[in-house]
Amino acid sequence: MTTLVNDDDFTLIDGRKVLKDGKKITVGLTLVDNSMVEDTGALHRPGTRLSTDATATETRSTAYSGYLADLGDAWRHPGGDEKAPVITDSREAAIAQRDRELADAWKGGVNV
């Protein structure tokens, strides 16, 4: 897009061109939304980069399927299946205790 500017649209202030009141300049702006770029050499262009590596695509697909399965079954195990980690550092123990107290604060009876 070519920008057309007339010198009549400007006034000189301190040796610089300043746009006069009521005048406007129109400039082009390239925006891209959800564009697929196939050329990996064109990293300077906007758009999504897709991997052509079959192993990476399979790994991503497997991880996403696992995520969806965990998400769909989360309501069946509200307490979670994870075991509490063993904490040896006193600072980490204090943080873990604070986190437990804050998580149970809504039940009442716990002074936070």
Protein Blocks (a to p, Z undefined) as FASTA:
>chain_A
ZZdddfklpcceehiacddehiacdddddddehiacfblklmmbgcddddfbfklmmmmm
mmmmmmmmmmmmmmmmmnopadcdddfbfklmmmmmmmmmmmmmmngoiaZZ
